[in-house]
Amino acid sequence: MEEYTVGFDKYSNMLKEQLIDDAVPGRAIVSIVGESSIGKTTLGRKVYQSPEVRNHFEIRTWTVLPPKCRPADVLRDIYRQASSQLRRSPSSQQSVDDGCGGDAAVTACRPSGKDVGNMLFRNLTGRRYLVVVDGSIAASDWNSLRASLPDEGNGSRVVLITDMAGLEVVAYAAGPMHSRIELERLSPENTYEVFRRRVFGRGGDCPRQHRSRYYQKIFQITRGLPLSIVVLAGVLRSKELPAEWDEVMSQLVTAREPSSKNGNSRRIMSLAFDDLPHHLKSCFLYFAAMRESATVDAQRLVRLWVAEGFVRPRRGSTMEEVGQGYLKELISRCMVQLVDKDEFGVVQTVVVHDRLHAFAQDEAQEASFIESHDSTDVLAPATVRRLAVQNYCERYEHLNNALHKLRSVI
């Protein structure tokens, strides 16, 4: 993750200081804001996973806000993570309130929004916690969340990660306790540094005779947006210098409109997707069936790929090992971001940036690969083969039409 956060040192230090600053003992609100693709979530995850933050808080939760979520669902997710951590903690002397008559019944129990808020409050009481909410939150939802988070003057923190559209709520929520951390685009120097590390590794660099030319072109194409930089690097790292690099960059320079603030963000994604081998295209498009910005269990994902027939047999390797190789290739190309891996290097969890997720959904629908619908609209065409229902409310959905060619429901 380190190469994704080049140029973020000042933000990282500021965020750590606000999280562990004993001079502010009350439950402080910390906000990270900026435009899409600027690196807000990446910065937050880096600090969230740092040893200083891990050791400072007894409970840490990270909740991604899906579209059309309800306050009760947010509270339920935070409560689930907090309760799980408390049950695993050998140092926890206080009982864990599951509201379901003990651990054995908790998985079958689904308390109401009010009840889960009260249970969360009791479980967090007397403990220093860090709650991260990633996504735009309405003022009414924030009030429900705030009422369930005790303020005992023990240094607990709430981090809100949002885009510019959420600034009004952030300002309303944060008050005077901490100034917001607002990310800006990378400078030309840091843009090239991120690109260099992704293509050549920490110690490598572009040949000197080409360096100054590409230094300028990369910033001209990406406009300092971290997502665009790493995806472009994922395309060029396997290309021959300078002929193939010049061919790729000429397409992007001529495609960019001078008035476009975001440069070639969408065009770079399209070029990166077109550059994928056929079997990896299917694997990437399958992310369209997953929830936006949510971490994905790699083992389950690979098994789904195998079941769908995307993974080709290879002598001497299991299908799961081949699928892991596919996933690592997508990570190497920066189409997918690694979240966690085990001590043997096996990928455990991954995530797809919300912009790449939206791109995957558009491509999947256009190619009739997957139909993705939220719980309010399941009007799939009769010819659909794969149907993904983003059921954020966890309720049964009725399919109004017969789907004779349907082979997968995700």
C-alpha positions as CSV (number, residue, x, y, z in Angstrom):
1,M,0.0,0.0,0.0
2,E,3.0,2.3,0.5
3,E,3.4,3.2,-3.1
4,Y,-0.2,4.4,-3.2
5,T,0.5,6.9,-0.4
6,V,3.5,8.8,-1.8
7,G,3.0,12.5,-1.1
8,F,0.6,11.7,1.8
9,D,3.1,11.9,4.6
10,K,1.8,15.3,5.9
11,Y,-1.8,14.0,5.8
12,S,-0.8,10.7,7.4
13,N,1.0,12.5,10.3
14,M,-1.8,14.9,10.7
15,L,-4.4,12.0,10.9
16,K,-2.3,10.0,13.4
17,E,-1.9,13.1,15.6
18,Q,-5.6,13.8,15.6
19,L,-6.4,10.1,16.4
20,I,-4.0,9.6,19.3
21,D,-3.7,13.2,20.7
22,D,-4.3,13.0,24.5
23,A,-4.8,16.7,24.6
24,V,-8.3,16.1,23.3
25,P,-9.7,13.5,25.6
26,G,-13.4,13.8,24.5
27,R,-14.9,11.8,21.6
28,A,-13.4,13.7,18.8
29,I,-14.6,13.7,15.1
30,V,-11.9,13.5,12.5
31,S,-12.8,14.1,8.8
32,I,-11.0,13.2,5.6
33,V,-12.5,15.0,2.6
34,G,-11.6,15.4,-1.1
35,E,-12.7,14.6,-4.6
36,S,-13.2,11.0,-5.9
37,S,-10.0,9.1,-6.7
38,I,-7.9,11.4,-4.6
39,G,-6.9,8.7,-2.1
40,K,-9.0,9.3,1.0
41,T,-9.8,5.7,1.7
42,T,-6.2,4.6,1.0
43,L,-4.9,7.2,3.4
44,G,-7.4,6.2,6.0
45,R,-6.6,2.4,5.7
46,K,-2.9,3.0,6.0
47,V,-3.3,4.9,9.3
48,Y,-6.0,2.6,10.5
49,Q,-3.7,-0.4,10.1
50,S,-0.6,1.3,11.5
51,P,0.9,-0.2,14.8
52,E,0.4,3.1,16.7
53,V,-3.3,3.1,16.0
54,R,-3.8,-0.6,16.5
55,N,-2.2,-0.4,19.9
56,H,-4.0,2.8,21.0
57,F,-7.6,1.6,20.6
58,E,-9.2,-1.4,22.2
59,I,-11.9,-1.5,19.5
60,R,-11.5,-0.5,15.8
61,T,-14.3,-0.7,13.2
62,W,-14.5,0.2,9.6
63,T,-17.9,0.6,7.9
64,V,-18.4,1.3,4.2
65,L,-21.7,3.1,3.6
66,P,-23.5,1.5,0.6
67,P,-26.1,3.4,-1.5
68,K,-29.5,3.6,0.1
69,C,-28.4,2.2,3.5
70,R,-30.4,2.7,6.6
71,P,-29.1,4.0,10.0
72,A,-29.9,0.6,11.6
73,D,-27.7,-1.2,9.0
74,V,-24.8,1.1,9.8
75,L,-25.2,0.5,13.6
76,R,-25.6,-3.2,13.0
77,D,-22.3,-3.4,11.1
78,I,-20.4,-1.4,13.7
79,Y,-21.9,-3.5,16.5
80,R,-21.0,-6.8,14.7
81,Q,-17.4,-5.8,14.3
82,A,-17.0,-4.5,17.9
83,S,-18.7,-7.6,19.4
84,S,-16.4,-9.9,17.4
85,Q,-13.3,-8.1,18.6
86,L,-14.4,-8.2,22.2
87,R,-15.1,-11.9,22.1
88,R,-11.6,-12.5,20.7
89,S,-9.9,-10.2,23.3
90,P,-8.4,-12.1,26.2
91,S,-8.0,-8.9,28.2
92,S,-11.7,-8.0,28.0
93,Q,-13.1,-8.5,31.5
94,Q,-16.5,-7.0,30.8
95,S,-19.4,-9.0,29.4
96,V,-20.4,-8.6,25.7
97,D,-24.0,-7.6,25.3
98,D,-25.3,-9.5,22.2
99,G,-29.0,-9.0,23.1
100,C,-29.7,-12.5,21.9
101,G,-29.3,-14.6,25.0
102,G,-25.7,-15.6,24.5
103,D,-23.1,-16.3,21.7
104,A,-24.9,-19.4,20.4
105,A,-28.0,-17.4,19.4
106,V,-26.3,-14.3,18.1
107,T,-26.1,-15.4,14.5
108,A,-29.8,-16.1,14.3
109,C,-30.8,-12.9,16.2
110,R,-31.5,-9.6,14.4
111,P,-32.3,-6.9,16.9
112,S,-34.1,-3.7,15.8
113,G,-32.3,-0.5,15.1
114,K,-33.0,1.0,18.5
115,D,-32.0,-2.2,20.3
116,V,-28.7,-2.5,18.4
117,G,-27.9,1.1,19.1
118,N,-28.4,0.5,22.9
119,M,-26.3,-2.7,22.7
120,L,-23.5,-1.0,20.8
121,F,-23.5,1.8,23.4
122,R,-23.2,-0.7,26.3
123,N,-20.4,-2.7,24.6
124,L,-18.4,0.5,23.9
125,T,-18.8,1.9,27.3
126,G,-15.6,1.9,29.3
127,R,-13.5,1.2,26.2
128,R,-11.4,3.4,23.9
129,Y,-12.7,2.9,20.4
130,L,-12.1,4.1,16.8
131,V,-15.1,4.1,14.4
132,V,-14.4,4.8,10.7
133,V,-17.4,5.6,8.5
134,D,-16.4,5.6,4.8
135,G,-19.0,7.3,2.6
136,S,-21.4,10.2,2.5
137,I,-23.7,10.2,5.6
138,A,-26.9,12.2,6.0
139,A,-27.3,14.5,9.0
140,S,-30.2,12.3,10.4
141,D,-28.1,9.2,10.1
142,W,-25.2,10.9,11.9
143,N,-27.5,11.8,14.8
144,S,-28.5,8.1,15.1
145,L,-24.9,7.0,15.0
146,R,-23.6,9.7,17.5
147,A,-26.3,8.7,20.1
148,S,-24.9,5.2,20.1
149,L,-21.3,6.1,20.7
150,P,-20.4,7.0,24.3
151,D,-18.3,10.0,25.1
152,E,-16.4,9.3,28.3
153,G,-13.4,11.4,27.8
154,N,-11.1,8.5,27.1
155,G,-9.8,9.5,23.7
156,S,-12.2,7.7,21.5
157,R,-12.4,8.9,17.9
158,V,-14.9,8.8,15.0
159,V,-13.4,9.2,11.4
160,L,-15.7,10.4,8.6
161,I,-14.4,9.8,5.0
162,T,-16.4,11.7,2.4
163,D,-16.2,13.5,-0.9
164,M,-16.9,17.2,-1.5
165,A,-20.6,16.6,-1.5
166,G,-20.5,15.5,2.1
167,L,-18.7,18.6,3.4
168,E,-21.9,20.2,4.7
169,V,-22.6,17.1,6.9
170,V,-18.9,16.9,7.9
171,A,-19.0,20.5,9.0
172,Y,-22.2,19.9,10.9
173,A,-20.8,16.8,12.6
174,A,-17.2,17.8,13.4
175,G,-17.6,21.1,15.2
176,P,-14.5,22.9,16.4
177,M,-12.6,19.9,17.8
178,H,-10.5,19.0,14.8
179,S,-9.9,20.8,11.5
180,R,-10.7,18.6,8.5
181,I,-8.0,16.9,6.5
182,E,-8.6,17.9,2.9
183,L,-6.6,16.0,0.3
184,E,-5.2,17.7,-2.8
185,R,-3.9,16.3,-6.0
186,L,-0.3,15.1,-6.3
187,S,2.4,17.4,-7.5
188,P,4.2,16.5,-10.8
189,E,7.1,15.2,-8.7
190,N,5.0,13.0,-6.5
191,T,2.9,11.9,-9.5
192,Y,6.1,10.6,-11.1
193,E,7.3,9.0,-7.9
194,V,4.0,7.0,-7.5
195,F,4.3,5.9,-11.2
196,R,8.0,5.0,-10.9
197,R,7.4,2.8,-7.9
198,R,4.5,0.9,-9.5
199,V,6.4,0.3,-12.8
200,F,10.0,-0.2,-11.7
201,G,9.8,-1.0,-8.0
202,R,11.3,1.0,-5.1
203,G,14.9,1.1,-6.4
204,G,14.3,1.2,-10.2
205,D,13.6,4.1,-12.6
206,C,13.0,4.9,-16.2
207,P,16.1,5.1,-18.4
208,R,17.6,8.5,-18.2
209,Q,17.2,9.4,-21.9
210,H,13.4,9.0,-21.6
211,R,12.8,10.2,-18.0
212,S,12.2,13.9,-18.5
213,R,9.8,13.3,-21.4
214,Y,7.6,10.8,-19.5
215,Y,7.8,12.9,-16.3
216,Q,5.8,15.6,-18.1
217,K,3.5,13.3,-20.0
218,I,2.4,11.2,-17.0
219,F,1.3,14.3,-15.1
220,Q,-0.4,15.8,-18.2
221,I,-2.4,12.6,-18.7
222,T,-3.3,11.9,-15.0
223,R,-3.6,15.4,-13.6
224,G,-2.2,14.1,-10.3
225,L,-5.1,11.8,-9.5
226,P,-3.6,8.8,-7.7
227,L,-6.1,6.2,-9.1
228,S,-5.3,7.3,-12.7
229,I,-1.6,7.2,-12.0
230,V,-1.5,3.6,-10.7
231,V,-3.9,2.2,-13.3
232,L,-1.8,3.8,-16.1
233,A,1.3,2.3,-14.4
234,G,-0.4,-1.1,-14.4
235,V,-0.8,-0.9,-18.2
236,L,2.7,0.4,-19.0
237,R,4.7,-1.9,-16.6
238,S,4.4,-4.8,-19.1
239,K,5.0,-2.7,-22.2
240,E,8.2,-2.2,-24.2
241,L,10.1,1.1,-23.8
242,P,9.8,3.4,-25.7
243,A,7.7,2.3,-28.7
244,E,4.8,0.8,-26.8
245,W,4.8,3.5,-24.1
246,D,4.6,6.2,-26.8
247,E,1.7,4.4,-28.5
248,V,-0.3,4.2,-25.3
249,M,0.4,7.8,-24.3
250,S,-0.3,9.2,-27.7
251,Q,-3.8,7.7,-27.4
252,L,-4.4,9.3,-24.0
253,V,-2.9,12.7,-24.8
254,T,-5.0,13.1,-28.0
255,A,-8.1,11.7,-26.2
256,R,-8.0,14.2,-23.4
257,E,-10.2,17.3,-23.7
258,P,-8.4,20.5,-22.5
259,S,-11.3,21.6,-20.3
260,S,-11.5,18.2,-18.5
261,K,-10.4,18.6,-14.9
262,N,-10.2,14.8,-14.4
263,G,-8.1,14.3,-17.5
264,N,-8.3,10.7,-18.8
265,S,-9.6,8.9,-15.8
266,R,-12.3,7.0,-17.7
267,R,-10.2,6.5,-20.8
268,I,-7.3,5.1,-18.7
269,M,-9.7,2.5,-17.1
270,S,-11.0,1.6,-20.5
271,L,-7.5,1.2,-21.9
272,A,-6.4,-0.9,-18.9
273,F,-9.5,-3.2,-19.3
274,D,-8.9,-3.6,-23.0
275,D,-5.3,-4.6,-22.2
276,L,-6.4,-7.5,-20.0
277,P,-6.3,-11.1,-21.4
278,H,-9.7,-12.5,-22.1
279,H,-9.9,-14.7,-18.9
280,L,-8.9,-11.8,-16.7
281,K,-11.6,-9.6,-18.3
282,S,-14.2,-12.0,-17.0
283,C,-12.7,-12.1,-13.6
284,F,-12.6,-8.3,-13.3
285,L,-16.1,-7.9,-14.6
286,Y,-17.3,-10.3,-11.9
287,F,-16.6,-7.5,-9.3
288,A,-19.6,-5.8,-10.8
289,A,-21.6,-8.2,-8.7
290,M,-20.0,-7.1,-5.5
291,R,-21.0,-4.3,-3.2
292,E,-19.4,-0.9,-4.0
293,S,-16.3,-0.2,-1.9
294,A,-16.7,-3.3,0.2
295,T,-13.8,-5.6,0.9
296,V,-14.1,-9.0,-0.8
297,D,-13.0,-12.3,0.6
298,A,-10.4,-13.7,-1.9
299,Q,-11.0,-17.4,-1.2
300,R,-14.7,-17.1,-1.8
301,L,-14.1,-15.0,-4.9
302,V,-11.7,-17.5,-6.4
303,R,-14.2,-20.3,-5.8
304,L,-16.9,-18.3,-7.6
305,W,-14.6,-17.8,-10.5
306,V,-13.9,-21.6,-10.6
307,A,-17.6,-22.4,-10.5
308,E,-18.3,-19.9,-13.3
309,G,-15.6,-21.6,-15.5
310,F,-13.3,-18.5,-15.7
311,V,-10.3,-20.4,-14.3
312,R,-8.3,-22.6,-16.7
313,P,-6.7,-25.9,-15.4
314,R,-2.9,-25.9,-15.2
315,R,-0.8,-28.9,-14.7
316,G,0.8,-29.1,-11.2
317,S,-1.6,-26.5,-9.7
318,T,-5.0,-26.6,-8.1
319,M,-7.8,-24.5,-9.5
320,E,-7.6,-22.3,-6.4
321,E,-3.9,-21.7,-6.9
322,V,-4.5,-20.7,-10.5
323,G,-7.3,-18.4,-9.4
324,Q,-5.0,-16.8,-6.8
325,G,-2.6,-16.2,-9.7
326,Y,-5.3,-14.4,-11.6
327,L,-6.2,-12.3,-8.6
328,K,-2.5,-11.3,-8.1
329,E,-2.2,-10.3,-11.8
330,L,-5.2,-8.0,-11.4
331,I,-3.6,-6.5,-8.3
332,S,-0.3,-6.1,-10.2
333,R,-2.2,-4.2,-12.9
334,C,-3.8,-2.0,-10.2
335,M,-7.3,-3.0,-11.3
336,V,-7.8,-4.4,-7.8
337,Q,-6.2,-3.3,-4.6
338,L,-4.8,-5.7,-2.0
339,V,-6.2,-5.2,1.5
340,D,-4.7,-8.2,3.4
341,K,-2.6,-11.3,2.8
342,D,-1.3,-14.0,5.1
343,E,2.3,-14.8,6.1
344,F,2.7,-17.1,3.0
345,G,1.7,-14.3,0.6
346,V,-1.8,-15.7,-0.1
347,V,-4.3,-12.9,-0.8
348,Q,-7.0,-12.8,1.9
349,T,-9.1,-9.7,1.1
350,V,-9.2,-7.2,-1.8
351,V,-11.2,-4.1,-2.7
352,V,-12.0,-2.4,-6.0
353,H,-12.1,1.4,-6.1
354,D,-15.6,2.8,-6.5
355,R,-14.7,4.4,-9.9
356,L,-13.4,1.1,-11.2
357,H,-16.4,-0.7,-9.7
358,A,-18.7,1.7,-11.6
359,F,-16.7,1.1,-14.7
360,A,-17.0,-2.7,-14.3
361,Q,-20.8,-2.5,-13.8
362,D,-21.1,-0.4,-17.0
363,E,-19.0,-2.8,-19.0
364,A,-20.7,-5.9,-17.6
365,Q,-24.2,-4.6,-18.4
366,E,-23.2,-3.5,-21.9
367,A,-21.7,-6.9,-22.6
368,S,-24.8,-8.7,-21.0
369,F,-22.3,-10.3,-18.6
370,I,-24.0,-9.5,-15.3
371,E,-27.1,-7.5,-14.5
372,S,-26.7,-5.7,-11.2
373,H,-29.7,-4.3,-9.4
374,D,-30.4,-2.8,-6.0
375,S,-33.3,-4.1,-3.8
376,T,-35.8,-1.5,-5.2
377,D,-35.4,-2.6,-8.8
378,V,-35.1,-6.2,-9.9
379,L,-36.4,-5.9,-13.5
380,A,-33.9,-8.0,-15.3
381,P,-34.3,-8.9,-19.0
382,A,-35.4,-12.5,-19.7
383,T,-32.1,-13.3,-21.4
384,V,-29.9,-12.5,-18.3
385,R,-27.4,-15.2,-17.4
386,R,-26.0,-13.7,-14.2
387,L,-28.0,-11.6,-11.8
388,A,-26.5,-9.7,-8.9
389,V,-29.0,-8.2,-6.3
390,Q,-27.4,-5.6,-4.0
391,N,-29.8,-6.3,-1.1
392,Y,-28.6,-3.8,1.4
393,C,-31.8,-4.2,3.5
394,E,-31.4,-8.0,3.8
395,R,-34.9,-8.8,2.9
396,Y,-36.4,-11.2,0.3
397,E,-36.9,-9.9,-3.2
398,H,-39.5,-10.9,-5.7
399,L,-38.5,-11.5,-9.3
400,N,-41.4,-10.4,-11.5
401,N,-40.5,-12.1,-14.7
402,A,-39.3,-15.6,-15.6
403,L,-35.5,-15.9,-16.3
404,H,-35.1,-19.0,-18.3
405,K,-31.5,-18.5,-19.1
406,L,-30.4,-17.5,-15.6
407,R,-27.4,-19.6,-14.4
408,S,-26.1,-17.6,-11.5
409,V,-27.6,-15.4,-8.7
410,I,-25.0,-13.5,-6.8
